Amino acid sequence: MYKKIGKRVIDIIISFGSLIILSPLMLLLSLLIKLTEPGSIFFKQLRVGKNGRIFTLYKLRSMPISTENIPSDKVGDVNIRFVGRIIRRTNIDELPQLLNVLIGDMSIVGPRPPMLNQIELIDMRKKNGSIQCLPGLTGLAQVNSYDGMSVKEKAAFDGKYAHSISFIIDVKIFYRTFSYLFRTPPVY
């Protein structure tokens, strides 16, 4: 019952409420981004979702417009400005993904949606069944040091989550996410 209905109801309530509560912060950040960097406030990227369906993921833009699509463990090579560093470090750049949750492309908790070029991760998720989950804002791999993991380790956590989805597990991951946000970022 939770996997089919309860999880979606909770996603709608949390994402809608969070978008309302956080809208002043998102408005302020949008203004700061616009004042410090030319171009769009939002970064849009195609990602792989549930059952391999492609969707557009939204983020606040933290990197220069000319930056290529790169995984987060390669960001150390990019010249990011002050505002971008702050919103990336605090993961505030992820807030627009609440819209992805609200419209049903993502969930609050689930495997992070891979980029289209992360073929190995996508293949491993197909094999372990985690491709059948809605991707999440946070997940089991994220709270276990996602950026420092190999693709095989990420996929293993994704598979473990896919086979044990429950309200209690989602609550534990959700709360562990907050402690993860306050850790010192890894050095690349």
Beta strands, then each sheet from edge to edge (+ up, - down):
strand 1: 42-48
strand 2: 54-60
strand 3: 107-109
strand 4: 136-138
sheet 1: 1+ 2-
sheet 2: 3+ 4+
end
